[in-house]
Amino acid sequence: MNSHLYYKTGKMPSRSEKKDIDQLYIYQWAAQEYFKEKVVGLKYWFLNEKNNPFQVEELATSSDIKKLKEELLLIMDRLVD
């Protein structure tokens, strides 16, 4: 079982700001499908934050991963054209 961290050098966003969650979901997807690892948690580690540098995120559901795959395939198709 693994918990995956994504290191960030910027400031921690406020709860109302849009998060860059897709990158964590891509790591989860890769760990599960390609490395056959069970992911039990996702969290950002904000290196510039001194008090509480971790921001825990919920795991992606199978439908979140499916939607992300579809979005990435569309982007790749546009790049090829």
N, C-alpha and C positions, 0 to 999 in steps of 0.2 A: 504494500500500500504506500502510495506517495502523495505528498502535498506539494504542489508546484508553486514556486515563487517567481514573480516577474519583477526584476529590479528597475526602479524608476529614479532618475536623478532630479526631476522637477519637484514642484510642491504638490502636496496631496490635495486633490480637488475637494471642494465642498460637496456635501451629499446631493445638492441640487444640480451640480454640473454633470454633463454627459461623460460617461466613462468609456475608456478604450478597452472594453471587455472582450472584443473579438480576438485580440492577441492571446489573452489567457485561454479562451475557448479553443484556439488553434493548438496551443500547447496541450490542453486536455485531450483533444481529438488525436493528436499525434501519439501521446503517451498510451492512450487506450487502444487505438487501432494498429499502430506500427510497433510499439514496444510491448504491447499486451500487459500494461501496468494498470492497476486499479488506482484511480485518482480519488483521494478522499477530501481534498481541499484545494482551493485556489486563493492566492493572496498576492497583493502588491507589496513590495518593500520599498518605501520611499527613503532613499539614502540620506536626503537632506533634512529629514524630520528627526528631531531628537527625542521628543516625549513618547510618541506612539507611532513608530514608523510603518506598522503593518495595517493594511486595509483588506479585510477578508471579503471574498466574493462567493456567491453561490455557484455551485457546479452547473455546467450547461446540461440541459436535458437532451435526450436524443433528438427531439424536434429542433432545439437550438442548433445542434451540430449539423443536422440535415439542412436547415435554412442557411447556415454559414457556408456549407459546401456549395450550395446552389449559387449563392452570391459570389463566391470566389470563382466558380466556373464561368459565370457571366463576365466577370472582370477579365479572366484569362482569354475568353473568346474575343472580347473587344480589343485586347492587346495584340492578338494574332491577326485580326482583320486590318 
